[in-house]
Amino acid sequence: MKSKHIFKSIIATCLLLVSVSGVFAQSEESKRLIALEKRRFELMLRRDTTQLATLLADSLVYIHSSGVVDNKVSFLKDVGSGRVTYIFFLPEKVTAKVDGNYAWIYGRANVRFKLAVMTANIDQYISFVEVYKLKGYQWQMIMCHNARIENNAPYTNELVPQVKAGSVPSIY
């Protein structure tokens, strides 16, 4: 009887260790995805479409806060040509959830950008959700949806310009 109890204890301990290691692995993968998100913001600020293209799936659907829908080709063209120039991102409450070969990243951000057809910068406070798919050993974004948040921004337009242009502050 004692050996049966010891065997059950060993099995229970092994199962506990496996489940705990899964939680830590997911946590590490979530951190990796959040770092990837920060890199994506930086590449957009630098208009580095070559590197940015590696993070985007060919099937990308990118929905802007204006409702405009881009695919990978049109999004990279707009960023690379300067049709849209991102000046800074100030993200907050960024969270990543991993489920097998798919991951969701969501949060909020103050964003400043400029459209080539306009003279003034545009400041927006947005919420975003993105879906990534693991392709081989690399995560690629397959969907992004941004939505403008009105009258709830924690930063006023007077405070936002203090963020250095071309920067993604380290909140990660």
Chimera marker file (.cmm) of the C-alpha trace (Angstrom):
<marker_set name="trace">
<marker id="1" x="0.000" y="0.000" z="0.000" r="1" g="1" b="0" radius="0.5"/>
<marker id="2" x="2.821" y="2.383" z="0.849" r="1" g="1" b="0" radius="0.5"/>
<marker id="3" x="4.447" y="1.930" z="-2.548" r="1" g="1" b="0" radius="0.5"/>
<marker id="4" x="1.103" y="2.610" z="-4.261" r="1" g="1" b="0" radius="0.5"/>
<marker id="5" x="0.770" y="5.875" z="-2.294" r="1" g="1" b="0" radius="0.5"/>
<marker id="6" x="4.353" y="6.872" z="-3.130" r="1" g="1" b="0" radius="0.5"/>
<marker id="7" x="3.757" y="6.076" z="-6.808" r="1" g="1" b="0" radius="0.5"/>
<marker id="8" x="0.617" y="8.281" z="-6.845" r="1" g="1" b="0" radius="0.5"/>
<marker id="9" x="2.562" y="11.073" z="-5.146" r="1" g="1" b="0" radius="0.5"/>
<marker id="10" x="5.322" y="10.845" z="-7.740" r="1" g="1" b="0" radius="0.5"/>
<marker id="11" x="2.795" y="10.932" z="-10.598" r="1" g="1" b="0" radius="0.5"/>
<marker id="12" x="0.980" y="13.910" z="-9.025" r="1" g="1" b="0" radius="0.5"/>
<marker id="13" x="4.282" y="15.769" z="-8.547" r="1" g="1" b="0" radius="0.5"/>
<marker id="14" x="5.289" y="15.105" z="-12.165" r="1" g="1" b="0" radius="0.5"/>
<marker id="15" x="1.935" y="16.366" z="-13.441" r="1" g="1" b="0" radius="0.5"/>
<marker id="16" x="2.252" y="19.477" z="-11.295" r="1" g="1" b="0" radius="0.5"/>
<marker id="17" x="5.762" y="20.160" z="-12.602" r="1" g="1" b="0" radius="0.5"/>
<marker id="18" x="4.620" y="19.707" z="-16.204" r="1" g="1" b="0" radius="0.5"/>
<marker id="19" x="1.684" y="22.107" z="-15.725" r="1" g="1" b="0" radius="0.5"/>
<marker id="20" x="3.838" y="24.698" z="-13.947" r="1" g="1" b="0" radius="0.5"/>
<marker id="21" x="6.525" y="24.501" z="-16.640" r="1" g="1" b="0" radius="0.5"/>
<marker id="22" x="3.781" y="25.090" z="-19.248" r="1" g="1" b="0" radius="0.5"/>
<marker id="23" x="2.744" y="28.277" z="-17.429" r="1" g="1" b="0" radius="0.5"/>
<marker id="24" x="6.334" y="29.528" z="-17.353" r="1" g="1" b="0" radius="0.5"/>
<marker id="25" x="6.833" y="28.633" z="-21.021" r="1" g="1" b="0" radius="0.5"/>
<marker id="26" x="3.683" y="30.556" z="-21.950" r="1" g="1" b="0" radius="0.5"/>
<marker id="27" x="4.838" y="33.482" z="-19.865" r="1" g="1" b="0" radius="0.5"/>
<marker id="28" x="8.218" y="33.486" z="-21.638" r="1" g="1" b="0" radius="0.5"/>
<marker id="29" x="6.499" y="33.233" z="-25.027" r="1" g="1" b="0" radius="0.5"/>
<marker id="30" x="4.196" y="36.115" z="-24.065" r="1" g="1" b="0" radius="0.5"/>
<marker id="31" x="7.257" y="38.209" z="-23.221" r="1" g="1" b="0" radius="0.5"/>
<marker id="32" x="8.785" y="37.276" z="-26.564" r="1" g="1" b="0" radius="0.5"/>
<marker id="33" x="5.626" y="38.397" z="-28.368" r="1" g="1" b="0" radius="0.5"/>
<marker id="34" x="5.475" y="41.704" z="-26.517" r="1" g="1" b="0" radius="0.5"/>
<marker id="35" x="9.115" y="42.327" z="-27.455" r="1" g="1" b="0" radius="0.5"/>
<marker id="36" x="8.199" y="41.495" z="-31.056" r="1" g="1" b="0" radius="0.5"/>
<marker id="37" x="5.362" y="44.027" z="-30.855" r="1" g="1" b="0" radius="0.5"/>
<marker id="38" x="7.767" y="46.714" z="-29.651" r="1" g="1" b="0" radius="0.5"/>
<marker id="39" x="10.099" y="45.841" z="-32.542" r="1" g="1" b="0" radius="0.5"/>
<marker id="40" x="7.205" y="46.159" z="-35.000" r="1" g="1" b="0" radius="0.5"/>
<marker id="41" x="6.443" y="49.652" z="-33.691" r="1" g="1" b="0" radius="0.5"/>
<marker id="42" x="10.115" y="50.614" z="-34.045" r="1" g="1" b="0" radius="0.5"/>
<marker id="43" x="10.278" y="49.301" z="-37.612" r="1" g="1" b="0" radius="0.5"/>
<marker id="44" x="7.158" y="51.293" z="-38.511" r="1" g="1" b="0" radius="0.5"/>
<marker id="45" x="8.710" y="54.445" z="-37.052" r="1" g="1" b="0" radius="0.5"/>
<marker id="46" x="11.892" y="53.871" z="-39.088" r="1" g="1" b="0" radius="0.5"/>
<marker id="47" x="9.854" y="52.935" z="-42.181" r="1" g="1" b="0" radius="0.5"/>
<marker id="48" x="11.946" y="49.756" z="-42.451" r="1" g="1" b="0" radius="0.5"/>
<marker id="49" x="9.602" y="47.821" z="-44.709" r="1" g="1" b="0" radius="0.5"/>
<marker id="50" x="12.165" y="45.097" z="-45.432" r="1" g="1" b="0" radius="0.5"/>
<marker id="51" x="12.341" y="43.992" z="-41.801" r="1" g="1" b="0" radius="0.5"/>
<marker id="52" x="8.675" y="44.788" z="-41.192" r="1" g="1" b="0" radius="0.5"/>
<marker id="53" x="7.681" y="42.452" z="-44.045" r="1" g="1" b="0" radius="0.5"/>
<marker id="54" x="9.173" y="39.487" z="-42.150" r="1" g="1" b="0" radius="0.5"/>
<marker id="55" x="6.790" y="40.107" z="-39.225" r="1" g="1" b="0" radius="0.5"/>
<marker id="56" x="3.676" y="40.261" z="-41.401" r="1" g="1" b="0" radius="0.5"/>
<marker id="57" x="1.947" y="37.242" z="-42.912" r="1" g="1" b="0" radius="0.5"/>
<marker id="58" x="1.104" y="37.343" z="-46.603" r="1" g="1" b="0" radius="0.5"/>
<marker id="59" x="-2.561" y="36.985" z="-45.575" r="1" g="1" b="0" radius="0.5"/>
<marker id="60" x="-2.456" y="40.053" z="-43.276" r="1" g="1" b="0" radius="0.5"/>
<marker id="61" x="-5.660" y="42.016" z="-42.685" r="1" g="1" b="0" radius="0.5"/>
<marker id="62" x="-4.849" y="45.385" z="-41.060" r="1" g="1" b="0" radius="0.5"/>
<marker id="63" x="-7.829" y="47.490" z="-39.987" r="1" g="1" b="0" radius="0.5"/>
<marker id="64" x="-6.937" y="51.074" z="-39.096" r="1" g="1" b="0" radius="0.5"/>
<marker id="65" x="-8.823" y="53.201" z="-36.578" r="1" g="1" b="0" radius="0.5"/>
<marker id="66" x="-10.302" y="55.095" z="-39.545" r="1" g="1" b="0" radius="0.5"/>
<marker id="67" x="-11.860" y="51.882" z="-40.847" r="1" g="1" b="0" radius="0.5"/>
<marker id="68" x="-9.464" y="51.641" z="-43.795" r="1" g="1" b="0" radius="0.5"/>
<marker id="69" x="-8.482" y="48.022" z="-44.428" r="1" g="1" b="0" radius="0.5"/>
<marker id="70" x="-5.022" y="47.156" z="-45.727" r="1" g="1" b="0" radius="0.5"/>
<marker id="71" x="-3.358" y="43.934" z="-46.762" r="1" g="1" b="0" radius="0.5"/>
<marker id="72" x="0.369" y="43.290" z="-46.407" r="1" g="1" b="0" radius="0.5"/>
<marker id="73" x="1.294" y="44.849" z="-49.746" r="1" g="1" b="0" radius="0.5"/>
<marker id="74" x="-0.770" y="48.027" z="-49.313" r="1" g="1" b="0" radius="0.5"/>
<marker id="75" x="0.291" y="48.480" z="-45.672" r="1" g="1" b="0" radius="0.5"/>
<marker id="76" x="3.999" y="48.185" z="-46.511" r="1" g="1" b="0" radius="0.5"/>
<marker id="77" x="3.554" y="50.512" z="-49.496" r="1" g="1" b="0" radius="0.5"/>
<marker id="78" x="1.899" y="53.196" z="-47.339" r="1" g="1" b="0" radius="0.5"/>
<marker id="79" x="4.573" y="52.972" z="-44.634" r="1" g="1" b="0" radius="0.5"/>
<marker id="80" x="7.499" y="52.794" z="-47.071" r="1" g="1" b="0" radius="0.5"/>
<marker id="81" x="6.321" y="55.614" z="-49.324" r="1" g="1" b="0" radius="0.5"/>
<marker id="82" x="5.644" y="58.021" z="-46.484" r="1" g="1" b="0" radius="0.5"/>
<marker id="83" x="1.931" y="58.180" z="-47.308" r="1" g="1" b="0" radius="0.5"/>
<marker id="84" x="1.600" y="57.449" z="-43.589" r="1" g="1" b="0" radius="0.5"/>
<marker id="85" x="4.432" y="58.530" z="-41.319" r="1" g="1" b="0" radius="0.5"/>
<marker id="86" x="4.319" y="57.259" z="-37.752" r="1" g="1" b="0" radius="0.5"/>
<marker id="87" x="5.949" y="59.697" z="-35.336" r="1" g="1" b="0" radius="0.5"/>
<marker id="88" x="5.607" y="57.851" z="-32.035" r="1" g="1" b="0" radius="0.5"/>
<marker id="89" x="3.769" y="55.132" z="-30.161" r="1" g="1" b="0" radius="0.5"/>
<marker id="90" x="3.107" y="55.311" z="-26.442" r="1" g="1" b="0" radius="0.5"/>
<marker id="91" x="1.697" y="51.856" z="-25.631" r="1" g="1" b="0" radius="0.5"/>
<marker id="92" x="0.177" y="50.774" z="-22.325" r="1" g="1" b="0" radius="0.5"/>
<marker id="93" x="-1.474" y="47.722" z="-20.806" r="1" g="1" b="0" radius="0.5"/>
<marker id="94" x="0.001" y="45.504" z="-23.524" r="1" g="1" b="0" radius="0.5"/>
<marker id="95" x="-0.875" y="41.858" z="-22.959" r="1" g="1" b="0" radius="0.5"/>
<marker id="96" x="-0.077" y="38.737" z="-24.954" r="1" g="1" b="0" radius="0.5"/>
<marker id="97" x="-1.913" y="35.424" z="-24.756" r="1" g="1" b="0" radius="0.5"/>
<marker id="98" x="-0.607" y="32.281" z="-26.431" r="1" g="1" b="0" radius="0.5"/>
<marker id="99" x="-2.757" y="29.324" z="-27.459" r="1" g="1" b="0" radius="0.5"/>
<marker id="100" x="-0.781" y="26.757" z="-29.430" r="1" g="1" b="0" radius="0.5"/>
<marker id="101" x="0.250" y="28.220" z="-32.792" r="1" g="1" b="0" radius="0.5"/>
<marker id="102" x="-1.821" y="31.376" z="-32.319" r="1" g="1" b="0" radius="0.5"/>
<marker id="103" x="-1.311" y="34.415" z="-30.102" r="1" g="1" b="0" radius="0.5"/>
<marker id="104" x="-3.268" y="37.557" z="-29.342" r="1" g="1" b="0" radius="0.5"/>
<marker id="105" x="-1.684" y="40.847" z="-28.365" r="1" g="1" b="0" radius="0.5"/>
<marker id="106" x="-3.889" y="43.632" z="-27.140" r="1" g="1" b="0" radius="0.5"/>
<marker id="107" x="-3.556" y="46.952" z="-25.379" r="1" g="1" b="0" radius="0.5"/>
<marker id="108" x="-3.904" y="50.679" z="-25.795" r="1" g="1" b="0" radius="0.5"/>
<marker id="109" x="-1.618" y="53.333" z="-27.208" r="1" g="1" b="0" radius="0.5"/>
<marker id="110" x="-1.273" y="57.002" z="-27.867" r="1" g="1" b="0" radius="0.5"/>
<marker id="111" x="-0.177" y="57.269" z="-31.485" r="1" g="1" b="0" radius="0.5"/>
<marker id="112" x="1.001" y="60.268" z="-33.441" r="1" g="1" b="0" radius="0.5"/>
<marker id="113" x="1.166" y="60.007" z="-37.199" r="1" g="1" b="0" radius="0.5"/>
<marker id="114" x="0.937" y="62.150" z="-40.264" r="1" g="1" b="0" radius="0.5"/>
<marker id="115" x="-0.692" y="61.547" z="-43.605" r="1" g="1" b="0" radius="0.5"/>
<marker id="116" x="1.207" y="62.872" z="-46.614" r="1" g="1" b="0" radius="0.5"/>
<marker id="117" x="-1.904" y="64.748" z="-47.791" r="1" g="1" b="0" radius="0.5"/>
<marker id="118" x="-2.120" y="66.708" z="-44.509" r="1" g="1" b="0" radius="0.5"/>
<marker id="119" x="0.099" y="69.315" z="-42.885" r="1" g="1" b="0" radius="0.5"/>
<marker id="120" x="-0.858" y="68.614" z="-39.260" r="1" g="1" b="0" radius="0.5"/>
<marker id="121" x="0.023" y="65.598" z="-37.155" r="1" g="1" b="0" radius="0.5"/>
<marker id="122" x="-2.786" y="63.380" z="-35.934" r="1" g="1" b="0" radius="0.5"/>
<marker id="123" x="-2.884" y="62.288" z="-32.286" r="1" g="1" b="0" radius="0.5"/>
<marker id="124" x="-5.085" y="59.343" z="-31.420" r="1" g="1" b="0" radius="0.5"/>
<marker id="125" x="-5.666" y="57.190" z="-28.368" r="1" g="1" b="0" radius="0.5"/>
<marker id="126" x="-6.468" y="53.691" z="-29.626" r="1" g="1" b="0" radius="0.5"/>
<marker id="127" x="-7.123" y="50.183" z="-28.466" r="1" g="1" b="0" radius="0.5"/>
<marker id="128" x="-5.632" y="47.426" z="-30.567" r="1" g="1" b="0" radius="0.5"/>
<marker id="129" x="-5.878" y="43.694" z="-30.931" r="1" g="1" b="0" radius="0.5"/>
<marker id="130" x="-3.562" y="41.643" z="-33.086" r="1" g="1" b="0" radius="0.5"/>
<marker id="131" x="-3.477" y="37.979" z="-33.981" r="1" g="1" b="0" radius="0.5"/>
<marker id="132" x="-0.198" y="36.234" z="-34.666" r="1" g="1" b="0" radius="0.5"/>
<marker id="133" x="0.375" y="32.769" z="-36.098" r="1" g="1" b="0" radius="0.5"/>
<marker id="134" x="3.489" y="30.704" z="-35.551" r="1" g="1" b="0" radius="0.5"/>
<marker id="135" x="5.067" y="29.880" z="-38.905" r="1" g="1" b="0" radius="0.5"/>
<marker id="136" x="7.981" y="27.532" z="-38.372" r="1" g="1" b="0" radius="0.5"/>
<marker id="137" x="9.794" y="29.206" z="-35.493" r="1" g="1" b="0" radius="0.5"/>
<marker id="138" x="8.645" y="32.751" z="-36.258" r="1" g="1" b="0" radius="0.5"/>
<marker id="139" x="5.509" y="34.604" z="-35.236" r="1" g="1" b="0" radius="0.5"/>
<marker id="140" x="3.791" y="36.555" z="-38.003" r="1" g="1" b="0" radius="0.5"/>
<marker id="141" x="0.902" y="38.965" z="-37.668" r="1" g="1" b="0" radius="0.5"/>
<marker id="142" x="-2.178" y="37.793" z="-39.553" r="1" g="1" b="0" radius="0.5"/>
<marker id="143" x="-4.642" y="40.415" z="-38.283" r="1" g="1" b="0" radius="0.5"/>
<marker id="144" x="-4.603" y="43.827" z="-36.630" r="1" g="1" b="0" radius="0.5"/>
<marker id="145" x="-7.600" y="45.895" z="-35.609" r="1" g="1" b="0" radius="0.5"/>
<marker id="146" x="-7.284" y="49.396" z="-34.166" r="1" g="1" b="0" radius="0.5"/>
<marker id="147" x="-10.157" y="51.370" z="-32.667" r="1" g="1" b="0" radius="0.5"/>
<marker id="148" x="-10.140" y="55.000" z="-31.617" r="1" g="1" b="0" radius="0.5"/>
<marker id="149" x="-11.008" y="55.661" z="-27.974" r="1" g="1" b="0" radius="0.5"/>
<marker id="150" x="-12.723" y="59.008" z="-27.554" r="1" g="1" b="0" radius="0.5"/>
<marker id="151" x="-12.548" y="61.128" z="-24.388" r="1" g="1" b="0" radius="0.5"/>
<marker id="152" x="-10.780" y="58.483" z="-22.296" r="1" g="1" b="0" radius="0.5"/>
<marker id="153" x="-7.149" y="59.145" z="-23.104" r="1" g="1" b="0" radius="0.5"/>
<marker id="154" x="-4.994" y="59.250" z="-19.976" r="1" g="1" b="0" radius="0.5"/>
<marker id="155" x="-2.706" y="61.753" z="-21.711" r="1" g="1" b="0" radius="0.5"/>
<marker id="156" x="-3.752" y="65.175" z="-22.866" r="1" g="1" b="0" radius="0.5"/>
<marker id="157" x="-2.429" y="66.614" z="-26.095" r="1" g="1" b="0" radius="0.5"/>
<marker id="158" x="-0.239" y="68.906" z="-23.986" r="1" g="1" b="0" radius="0.5"/>
<marker id="159" x="1.542" y="65.912" z="-22.401" r="1" g="1" b="0" radius="0.5"/>
<marker id="160" x="1.879" y="63.698" z="-25.457" r="1" g="1" b="0" radius="0.5"/>
<marker id="161" x="4.386" y="65.930" z="-27.319" r="1" g="1" b="0" radius="0.5"/>
<marker id="162" x="6.894" y="65.277" z="-24.507" r="1" g="1" b="0" radius="0.5"/>
<marker id="163" x="7.417" y="61.820" z="-25.992" r="1" g="1" b="0" radius="0.5"/>
<marker id="164" x="10.445" y="61.876" z="-28.251" r="1" g="1" b="0" radius="0.5"/>
<marker id="165" x="9.498" y="61.619" z="-31.916" r="1" g="1" b="0" radius="0.5"/>
<marker id="166" x="10.431" y="58.269" z="-33.406" r="1" g="1" b="0" radius="0.5"/>
<marker id="167" x="10.332" y="56.485" z="-30.078" r="1" g="1" b="0" radius="0.5"/>
<marker id="168" x="8.518" y="53.634" z="-28.424" r="1" g="1" b="0" radius="0.5"/>
<marker id="169" x="8.883" y="54.210" z="-24.673" r="1" g="1" b="0" radius="0.5"/>
<marker id="170" x="9.965" y="51.162" z="-22.713" r="1" g="1" b="0" radius="0.5"/>
<marker id="171" x="6.919" y="49.911" z="-20.855" r="1" g="1" b="0" radius="0.5"/>
<marker id="172" x="7.613" y="46.272" z="-21.475" r="1" g="1" b="0" radius="0.5"/>
<link id1="1" id2="2" r="1" g="1" b="0" radius="0.2"/>
<link id1="2" id2="3" r="1" g="1" b="0" radius="0.2"/>
<link id1="3" id2="4" r="1" g="1" b="0" radius="0.2"/>
<link id1="4" id2="5" r="1" g="1" b="0" radius="0.2"/>
<link id1="5" id2="6" r="1" g="1" b="0" radius="0.2"/>
<link id1="6" id2="7" r="1" g="1" b="0" radius="0.2"/>
<link id1="7" id2="8" r="1" g="1" b="0" radius="0.2"/>
<link id1="8" id2="9" r="1" g="1" b="0" radius="0.2"/>
<link id1="9" id2="10" r="1" g="1" b="0" radius="0.2"/>
<link id1="10" id2="11" r="1" g="1" b="0" radius="0.2"/>
<link id1="11" id2="12" r="1" g="1" b="0" radius="0.2"/>
<link id1="12" id2="13" r="1" g="1" b="0" radius="0.2"/>
<link id1="13" id2="14" r="1" g="1" b="0" radius="0.2"/>
<link id1="14" id2="15" r="1" g="1" b="0" radius="0.2"/>
<link id1="15" id2="16" r="1" g="1" b="0" radius="0.2"/>
<link id1="16" id2="17" r="1" g="1" b="0" radius="0.2"/>
<link id1="17" id2="18" r="1" g="1" b="0" radius="0.2"/>
<link id1="18" id2="19" r="1" g="1" b="0" radius="0.2"/>
<link id1="19" id2="20" r="1" g="1" b="0" radius="0.2"/>
<link id1="20" id2="21" r="1" g="1" b="0" radius="0.2"/>
<link id1="21" id2="22" r="1" g="1" b="0" radius="0.2"/>
<link id1="22" id2="23" r="1" g="1" b="0" radius="0.2"/>
<link id1="23" id2="24" r="1" g="1" b="0" radius="0.2"/>
<link id1="24" id2="25" r="1" g="1" b="0" radius="0.2"/>
<link id1="25" id2="26" r="1" g="1" b="0" radius="0.2"/>
<link id1="26" id2="27" r="1" g="1" b="0" radius="0.2"/>
<link id1="27" id2="28" r="1" g="1" b="0" radius="0.2"/>
<link id1="28" id2="29" r="1" g="1" b="0" radius="0.2"/>
<link id1="29" id2="30" r="1" g="1" b="0" radius="0.2"/>
<link id1="30" id2="31" r="1" g="1" b="0" radius="0.2"/>
<link id1="31" id2="32" r="1" g="1" b="0" radius="0.2"/>
<link id1="32" id2="33" r="1" g="1" b="0" radius="0.2"/>
<link id1="33" id2="34" r="1" g="1" b="0" radius="0.2"/>
<link id1="34" id2="35" r="1" g="1" b="0" radius="0.2"/>
<link id1="35" id2="36" r="1" g="1" b="0" radius="0.2"/>
<link id1="36" id2="37" r="1" g="1" b="0" radius="0.2"/>
<link id1="37" id2="38" r="1" g="1" b="0" radius="0.2"/>
<link id1="38" id2="39" r="1" g="1" b="0" radius="0.2"/>
<link id1="39" id2="40" r="1" g="1" b="0" radius="0.2"/>
<link id1="40" id2="41" r="1" g="1" b="0" radius="0.2"/>
<link id1="41" id2="42" r="1" g="1" b="0" radius="0.2"/>
<link id1="42" id2="43" r="1" g="1" b="0" radius="0.2"/>
<link id1="43" id2="44" r="1" g="1" b="0" radius="0.2"/>
<link id1="44" id2="45" r="1" g="1" b="0" radius="0.2"/>
<link id1="45" id2="46" r="1" g="1" b="0" radius="0.2"/>
<link id1="46" id2="47" r="1" g="1" b="0" radius="0.2"/>
<link id1="47" id2="48" r="1" g="1" b="0" radius="0.2"/>
<link id1="48" id2="49" r="1" g="1" b="0" radius="0.2"/>
<link id1="49" id2="50" r="1" g="1" b="0" radius="0.2"/>
<link id1="50" id2="51" r="1" g="1" b="0" radius="0.2"/>
<link id1="51" id2="52" r="1" g="1" b="0" radius="0.2"/>
<link id1="52" id2="53" r="1" g="1" b="0" radius="0.2"/>
<link id1="53" id2="54" r="1" g="1" b="0" radius="0.2"/>
<link id1="54" id2="55" r="1" g="1" b="0" radius="0.2"/>
<link id1="55" id2="56" r="1" g="1" b="0" radius="0.2"/>
<link id1="56" id2="57" r="1" g="1" b="0" radius="0.2"/>
<link id1="57" id2="58" r="1" g="1" b="0" radius="0.2"/>
<link id1="58" id2="59" r="1" g="1" b="0" radius="0.2"/>
<link id1="59" id2="60" r="1" g="1" b="0" radius="0.2"/>
<link id1="60" id2="61" r="1" g="1" b="0" radius="0.2"/>
<link id1="61" id2="62" r="1" g="1" b="0" radius="0.2"/>
<link id1="62" id2="63" r="1" g="1" b="0" radius="0.2"/>
<link id1="63" id2="64" r="1" g="1" b="0" radius="0.2"/>
<link id1="64" id2="65" r="1" g="1" b="0" radius="0.2"/>
<link id1="65" id2="66" r="1" g="1" b="0" radius="0.2"/>
<link id1="66" id2="67" r="1" g="1" b="0" radius="0.2"/>
<link id1="67" id2="68" r="1" g="1" b="0" radius="0.2"/>
<link id1="68" id2="69" r="1" g="1" b="0" radius="0.2"/>
<link id1="69" id2="70" r="1" g="1" b="0" radius="0.2"/>
<link id1="70" id2="71" r="1" g="1" b="0" radius="0.2"/>
<link id1="71" id2="72" r="1" g="1" b="0" radius="0.2"/>
<link id1="72" id2="73" r="1" g="1" b="0" radius="0.2"/>
<link id1="73" id2="74" r="1" g="1" b="0" radius="0.2"/>
<link id1="74" id2="75" r="1" g="1" b="0" radius="0.2"/>
<link id1="75" id2="76" r="1" g="1" b="0" radius="0.2"/>
<link id1="76" id2="77" r="1" g="1" b="0" radius="0.2"/>
<link id1="77" id2="78" r="1" g="1" b="0" radius="0.2"/>
<link id1="78" id2="79" r="1" g="1" b="0" radius="0.2"/>
<link id1="79" id2="80" r="1" g="1" b="0" radius="0.2"/>
<link id1="80" id2="81" r="1" g="1" b="0" radius="0.2"/>
<link id1="81" id2="82" r="1" g="1" b="0" radius="0.2"/>
<link id1="82" id2="83" r="1" g="1" b="0" radius="0.2"/>
<link id1="83" id2="84" r="1" g="1" b="0" radius="0.2"/>
<link id1="84" id2="85" r="1" g="1" b="0" radius="0.2"/>
<link id1="85" id2="86" r="1" g="1" b="0" radius="0.2"/>
<link id1="86" id2="87" r="1" g="1" b="0" radius="0.2"/>
<link id1="87" id2="88" r="1" g="1" b="0" radius="0.2"/>
<link id1="88" id2="89" r="1" g="1" b="0" radius="0.2"/>
<link id1="89" id2="90" r="1" g="1" b="0" radius="0.2"/>
<link id1="90" id2="91" r="1" g="1" b="0" radius="0.2"/>
<link id1="91" id2="92" r="1" g="1" b="0" radius="0.2"/>
<link id1="92" id2="93" r="1" g="1" b="0" radius="0.2"/>
<link id1="93" id2="94" r="1" g="1" b="0" radius="0.2"/>
<link id1="94" id2="95" r="1" g="1" b="0" radius="0.2"/>
<link id1="95" id2="96" r="1" g="1" b="0" radius="0.2"/>
<link id1="96" id2="97" r="1" g="1" b="0" radius="0.2"/>
<link id1="97" id2="98" r="1" g="1" b="0" radius="0.2"/>
<link id1="98" id2="99" r="1" g="1" b="0" radius="0.2"/>
<link id1="99" id2="100" r="1" g="1" b="0" radius="0.2"/>
<link id1="100" id2="101" r="1" g="1" b="0" radius="0.2"/>
<link id1="101" id2="102" r="1" g="1" b="0" radius="0.2"/>
<link id1="102" id2="103" r="1" g="1" b="0" radius="0.2"/>
<link id1="103" id2="104" r="1" g="1" b="0" radius="0.2"/>
<link id1="104" id2="105" r="1" g="1" b="0" radius="0.2"/>
<link id1="105" id2="106" r="1" g="1" b="0" radius="0.2"/>
<link id1="106" id2="107" r="1" g="1" b="0" radius="0.2"/>
<link id1="107" id2="108" r="1" g="1" b="0" radius="0.2"/>
<link id1="108" id2="109" r="1" g="1" b="0" radius="0.2"/>
<link id1="109" id2="110" r="1" g="1" b="0" radius="0.2"/>
<link id1="110" id2="111" r="1" g="1" b="0" radius="0.2"/>
<link id1="111" id2="112" r="1" g="1" b="0" radius="0.2"/>
<link id1="112" id2="113" r="1" g="1" b="0" radius="0.2"/>
<link id1="113" id2="114" r="1" g="1" b="0" radius="0.2"/>
<link id1="114" id2="115" r="1" g="1" b="0" radius="0.2"/>
<link id1="115" id2="116" r="1" g="1" b="0" radius="0.2"/>
<link id1="116" id2="117" r="1" g="1" b="0" radius="0.2"/>
<link id1="117" id2="118" r="1" g="1" b="0" radius="0.2"/>
<link id1="118" id2="119" r="1" g="1" b="0" radius="0.2"/>
<link id1="119" id2="120" r="1" g="1" b="0" radius="0.2"/>
<link id1="120" id2="121" r="1" g="1" b="0" radius="0.2"/>
<link id1="121" id2="122" r="1" g="1" b="0" radius="0.2"/>
<link id1="122" id2="123" r="1" g="1" b="0" radius="0.2"/>
<link id1="123" id2="124" r="1" g="1" b="0" radius="0.2"/>
<link id1="124" id2="125" r="1" g="1" b="0" radius="0.2"/>
<link id1="125" id2="126" r="1" g="1" b="0" radius="0.2"/>
<link id1="126" id2="127" r="1" g="1" b="0" radius="0.2"/>
<link id1="127" id2="128" r="1" g="1" b="0" radius="0.2"/>
<link id1="128" id2="129" r="1" g="1" b="0" radius="0.2"/>
<link id1="129" id2="130" r="1" g="1" b="0" radius="0.2"/>
<link id1="130" id2="131" r="1" g="1" b="0" radius="0.2"/>
<link id1="131" id2="132" r="1" g="1" b="0" radius="0.2"/>
<link id1="132" id2="133" r="1" g="1" b="0" radius="0.2"/>
<link id1="133" id2="134" r="1" g="1" b="0" radius="0.2"/>
<link id1="134" id2="135" r="1" g="1" b="0" radius="0.2"/>
<link id1="135" id2="136" r="1" g="1" b="0" radius="0.2"/>
<link id1="136" id2="137" r="1" g="1" b="0" radius="0.2"/>
<link id1="137" id2="138" r="1" g="1" b="0" radius="0.2"/>
<link id1="138" id2="139" r="1" g="1" b="0" radius="0.2"/>
<link id1="139" id2="140" r="1" g="1" b="0" radius="0.2"/>
<link id1="140" id2="141" r="1" g="1" b="0" radius="0.2"/>
<link id1="141" id2="142" r="1" g="1" b="0" radius="0.2"/>
<link id1="142" id2="143" r="1" g="1" b="0" radius="0.2"/>
<link id1="143" id2="144" r="1" g="1" b="0" radius="0.2"/>
<link id1="144" id2="145" r="1" g="1" b="0" radius="0.2"/>
<link id1="145" id2="146" r="1" g="1" b="0" radius="0.2"/>
<link id1="146" id2="147" r="1" g="1" b="0" radius="0.2"/>
<link id1="147" id2="148" r="1" g="1" b="0" radius="0.2"/>
<link id1="148" id2="149" r="1" g="1" b="0" radius="0.2"/>
<link id1="149" id2="150" r="1" g="1" b="0" radius="0.2"/>
<link id1="150" id2="151" r="1" g="1" b="0" radius="0.2"/>
<link id1="151" id2="152" r="1" g="1" b="0" radius="0.2"/>
<link id1="152" id2="153" r="1" g="1" b="0" radius="0.2"/>
<link id1="153" id2="154" r="1" g="1" b="0" radius="0.2"/>
<link id1="154" id2="155" r="1" g="1" b="0" radius="0.2"/>
<link id1="155" id2="156" r="1" g="1" b="0" radius="0.2"/>
<link id1="156" id2="157" r="1" g="1" b="0" radius="0.2"/>
<link id1="157" id2="158" r="1" g="1" b="0" radius="0.2"/>
<link id1="158" id2="159" r="1" g="1" b="0" radius="0.2"/>
<link id1="159" id2="160" r="1" g="1" b="0" radius="0.2"/>
<link id1="160" id2="161" r="1" g="1" b="0" radius="0.2"/>
<link id1="161" id2="162" r="1" g="1" b="0" radius="0.2"/>
<link id1="162" id2="163" r="1" g="1" b="0" radius="0.2"/>
<link id1="163" id2="164" r="1" g="1" b="0" radius="0.2"/>
<link id1="164" id2="165" r="1" g="1" b="0" radius="0.2"/>
<link id1="165" id2="166" r="1" g="1" b="0" radius="0.2"/>
<link id1="166" id2="167" r="1" g="1" b="0" radius="0.2"/>
<link id1="167" id2="168" r="1" g="1" b="0" radius="0.2"/>
<link id1="168" id2="169" r="1" g="1" b="0" radius="0.2"/>
<link id1="169" id2="170" r="1" g="1" b="0" radius="0.2"/>
<link id1="170" id2="171" r="1" g="1" b="0" radius="0.2"/>
<link id1="171" id2="172" r="1" g="1" b="0" radius="0.2"/>
</marker_set>
